[in-house]
Amino acid sequence: MRVLVLGAYGLIGSAVVRELLAHGHGVIGLGRNIAQAPQALPAVQWLRGDLADLTTADAWRPLLRDCKPDAIVNCSGVLQDGPRDDVFVIQSDAVRALIAACEALAIRRFVQISATRATADADTGFMRSKAAADAALTTSTLDWWILRPGLVLSPQAYGGSALLRALAAMPLVLPIVHADCTVQTVAVTDVTTAARQCLDGVVPTGRRFDLVETDTHTVAEVVMQLRAWLGLPPAPVLRLPDALARPVARIADGLTWLGWRSPLRTTAMREIKHGVLGDSTAWQATTGTRLLTLRETLQQMPATVQERWFARLFLLKPMLVLTLAAFWCATAVIAIVNPRPALSLLAAAGIEGIAAQAVVFGGAAVDALLGLVVLHRRSLRAAALAMVAVTVGYLVGGTLLLPSLWLDPLGPLVKPIPAAALALVLLAIADDR
């Protein structure tokens, strides 16, 4: 069977792709950001596509005719509106258009990955848009299944699951907002198995299933179990006041304008406050299988030093970005406000007048530009590379013109080296998935 997977390079989507490939299905992967996908999953036929541009059946038909799928699995989704994202366009309009196109082209099987709290009267656009797509599917003529996973845990980590690992790896105490809110987890392997079983005809069509474990946990308990899974000693939970969630979320919302999709945005905070709960009775009664508990899920994917590194670096990444931005902007401001020391050094090297001013103020402009550009997600790599290049140029130029600066007790040629090293570290951890 040829299966078109939407959001095929996401957390759930990539796992679904691997499950389908492992069981002999052909897979077409559709995604907006698939630059690394062909290397990671070369057996997949990859298609670059933005659901925001596929909001009519006519827009879908050429794509479907070209790739000729027998079935669809929709793993796509965006958390909330942003500069590049419109939740209802992507999660409702595009999916409803795809359903209509599938009906017209006789593509019968459609698996929709939804959410346990997806209802028409939910208080977040994420859930309402999921519910709208679910409703369109239930009234279609297709053979459909709606899977509603709880808090998905996977060997990979992205967004909220990555944040939970980061909190679990905090030193001394575990600072948690909404620590006592309740959640039910599900192993990503259970979600992928369910999707494949639907396509394989093991599960009756026209059914909705919550995919959650039978146990419930507080957020604090999940974090503590993740900490034990990481092999770290127990630490006390610091229950942060709920009032702290709103300003943090507003800041995270604002960062979307710089290309960052923080797991601390308003929708994520609101959803965790509501809890992530479902009822897997229907799934167990239909399939005769029990979904893995949190403890069993963690036992299935043992943690190594890689997971500890990731957990500790996750929250250090934004600190690195802010530190580098502050450092380079500060050097620019200092040079502009007090250019005399730099001009004096250049004079000692025989560079004076307009040429010296061009070097000082031109260099300040470059520093300021790099400090600002590194704050934007899409230009982060280019900015970090430029920081390393500019530092190397500065060290070479300083060494040629004034080699004595290496022995200066204030370290004008020594201090830029750690900043360049930080830029290299940022380059190493720049990927989000």
Secondary structure by P-SEA (a helix, b strand, c coil): cbbbbcccccaaaaaaaaaaaaabbbbbbbccccccccccccccbbbbbbcccccccccaaaaaaaacccbbbbccccccccccccccccccaaaaaaaaaaaaacccbbbbbcccccccccccaaaaaaaaaaaaaaaccccbbbbbbcccccccccaaaaaaaaaaacccbbbbccccccbbbbbaaaaaaaaaaaaaccccccbbbbbcccccccaaaaaaaaaaaacccbbbbbcccccaaaaaaaaaaaaccccccccccaaaaaaaaacccccaaaaaaacccccccaaaaaaaccccaaaaaaaaaccaaaaaaaaaaaaaaaaaaaaaacaaaaaaaaaaaccccaaaaaaaaaaaaaaaaaaaaaacccaaaaaaaaaaaaaaaaaaaaaacccccccccccccccaaaaaaaaaaaaaacccc
